[in-house]
Amino acid sequence: RERGVNSKAVSKLFKRYGTDLRVPSTKTANPRHRAWEWGVESVFWWARFGGHRDDTRHYAMNFKKANISGSQLLQMTELTLKLIGIPPEKCVTIKRVIVDLIKDKKQLKNLRI
């Protein structure tokens, strides 16, 4: 038995298809959403200077350091927000802002036929 190694694993069980790990299909963004194409700098700008900046500006660097692109942003859960260093008490608020972004009809690209 090795010293210094915690032999009792501390873990939390997650349901494989639970909303903690995956975004429910009912809340996924429209494929025409502009944010699918955003790079890391665009997500940083959205968090730092967007219309909801009162909620997100303090955590813009967390998104940048974790190299979060637009496609990743649209699929974030509270767990993934915690994993990039956002305090647990702010995760619900930021998740709500992301859901508002997903629902924003102005972010849909027009299709030309």
MOUR-V256629 format. One record per pair of residues at least 12 apart in sequence whose C-alpha atoms are under 8 Angstrom apart, sorted by the first residue. I is the first residue (numbers start at 0). J is the second residue. Records with the same first field share a line. If there is no record, write none. Layout:
I->J ; J
//
This chain:
18->76
19->76 ; 77 ; 78
20->76 ; 78 ; 79
21->74 ; 76
22->74 ; 75 ; 76
26->98
27->73 ; 74 ; 101
28->73 ; 101 ; 102
29->101 ; 107
31->107 ; 108 ; 109
32->101 ; 106 ; 107 ; 108
33->106 ; 107 ; 108
34->69 ; 70 ; 73 ; 106
35->69 ; 70 ; 73
36->69 ; 70
37->68 ; 69 ; 70
38->67 ; 68 ; 69
39->62 ; 63 ; 66 ; 67 ; 68 ; 69
40->63
41->68 ; 69
42->62 ; 63 ; 67 ; 68 ; 69 ; 72
43->59 ; 60 ; 62 ; 63
44->59
46->58 ; 59
47->59
51->96
54->92 ; 93 ; 96
55->93
58->85
61->83 ; 84 ; 85
62->83
65->83
72->97
73->97 ; 101
75->94
76->94
77->90 ; 91 ; 94
//
